[in-house]
Amino acid sequence: MCGIVGYIGLRNAFPVIINGLKRLEYRGYDSAGMALYHQDLQVKKTKGKVKNLEELFINDKEKMGSIGLGHTRWATHGEPNDINAHPHISNSGNLVIVHNGIIENYESIKQMLLKKGFHFQSETDTEVLINLIEDIMLEEKVKLGKAIQIALNQVIGAYAIVVFDKNNPDEIVMARLGSPLAIGIGEEEYFIASDATPFIEYTKNALYLDDEQMAIIKKGSKPEVRNIKDDSIIAPYIQELQLSLDQIEKGGFDHFMLKEIFEQPNVLKDTMRGRVLSEKNMIKLSGIDNHLNKFLNADRIIMIGAGTSWHAGLVGEYLFEELARIPVEVEYSSEFRYRNPIIKENDIVIPISQSGETADTLAAIKLSKEKGAFIYGVCNVVGSSIPRESDSGTYTHAGPEIGVASTKAFTTQVNVLTMMALKLGKEKGTVSINDFNKYLNELENMPVKIEKVLENDLYIQQIARHYKDATNFLYLGRGFNFPVALEGALKLKEISYIHAEGYPAAEMKHGPIALIDKNMPVVVIATKKGQYEKIISNIQEIKSRKGKIIAIVTEGDVQVKSLADHVIEIPETLEPLSPLLTTIPLQLLSYHIAVMRGCEVDQPRNLAKSVTVE
């Protein structure tokens, strides 16, 4: 969950690394550090954000060097402080490392190194790893690359590491297992990063390391890629990046999260482009077309995800069972493999992820493959680990999502799952041709309807002002919108630090109703379609206990408006598609409350965007 940036080439490394770290700060912002080499190695690091690190480099002389490594940290081993910040240096002062991941057996290795006379300044597993590499270089009398290979065959855990030896200043060595690493390939220069955003303005050519691969890059030479286990040489696959600089900048918005909320009409168009073809009465998803019999003959579908992606899976459960009549289970990926799940060869497992690097989800995929299940990935980041581990799948095409709290990732995931369910429903005959065409037309109109919801932004900002000081929220929904209630509560928790819980509306009387009083805001999703009369009853129960009601309703609603304190209208749509609309006001409400409370919206405390460790 940390961000790594490196450079080796002809230009000054400092601006490349500092700007790259700023772009990767969504991956972790407990501390930051940089190592630069110019005649000798200098390392600066500090607790806090990248701007704190930048302030340490007070003059141009300190910023010199054509080789450098940078790191922004989300703490696992050792509290966030200056000493535990990366990079870490070996005892001799020759080797420097940045690391994303966890070395699980670091304590036993540390005890062995202590007996050999090594000493340690930090509490981190990373400092243990760099000294293990140094010990192997001394004992085995091998070069850095070979020492790293030997060391990594001794450690247990997950890692993306980049290592530099000041005695060999024309070479950088990197390796990965479970945490992403990309190499940008320029003219006589290389860029290293956890993803491509730090080097997109320098090159479009990228090499992504796979698990258990290491690479050695030298000035003026092609990358050398090897298998960590057996040292075999691997032919590198260099791909052209489909990413532009404007996608990773704020574009005039105060925060990335707000920009990404307002991008949703366009990214939904991107998700459906070439897929929803109403003129041909079809949905084209090549991942399903190429494996149609697998889906038509599946005994059940298991959707796995974490956080927002799990909520998208819950919406997917309603969609698949309603439209395609296929049994669906939705699992937290973090729990899935620890409860000895029953997985059969006729099962389809659908991992859902924005980053494609979520460690728990990758572990669940591995278990499912071992049991013979077919893996169909739903992911946003092209070339990430989950698509590579899947048998087939569909990209969401949401574009880079920088804000830690997912917004457009959720709507595009739900959109992909909707297209999948509709396509299978048509193939199975569980959705009539007439209904199928209605859904296609409504999907194509969805971006315009989302734009209409976004027009409520200033009004939602006014509502936020009423409730910014609340200490608790309840979110209620039924049917397709129960998962949206969960997602709305999660957004508020993540970025405003207000305690919030989502419930099926009917469950309120089984416990949460005890919390209702004049100080309790309750957000109720009360669209015209979907057990409307029962929702009215739930609202009346809240009203009679003096709870404050914020209702999401269908345009023209009268009944709920007469009961609620605040009403946000959305355009009418087919019930299974309503989550694409109802989630938008909840995103905006969370955003504005967080801003009014002075919270770090894009980088909420204790959270990182991509959870690459368990």
Buried (B, 14 or more C-beta within 10 A) or exposed (E): BBBBBBBBBEEBBBEBBBBBBBBBBBBBBBBBBBBBBBEEBBBBBBBBBBEBBBEEBEEEEBBBBBBBBBBBBBBBBBEBBBBBBBBBBBBEEBBBBBBBBBBBEBEEBBEEBEEEEBEBEBEBBBBBBBBBBBBBBEEEEBBBBBBBBBBBEEBEBBBBBBBBBBEBBEBBBBBBBBBBBBBBBBEEBBBBBBBBBBBBEBBBBBBBBBBBBBBBBBBEEEBBBBBBEEEEEBEBEEBEBEBEEEBBBBEEBEBBBBBBBBBBBBBBBBBBEEBBEBEEEBBEBEBBEEBEEBBEEBEBBBBBBBBBBBBBBBBBBBBBBBBBBBEBBBBBBBEBBEEEBEBEEEBBBBBBBBBBBBBBBBBBBEBBBEBEBBBBBBBBBBBBBBBBBBBBBBBBBBBBBBBBBBBBBBBBBBBBBBBBBBBBBBBBEBBEEEBBBEBBEBBBEBBEBBBBBBEBBEBBBEBBEBBBEBEBBBBBBBBBBBBBBBBBBBBBBBBBBBEBBBBBBBBBEEEBBEBBEEBBBBBBBBBBBBBBEBBBEBBEBBBEBEBBBBBBBBEEBEBBBEBBBBBBBBBBBBBBBBBBBBBBBBBBBBBBBBBBBEBBBBBBEEBBBBBBBE
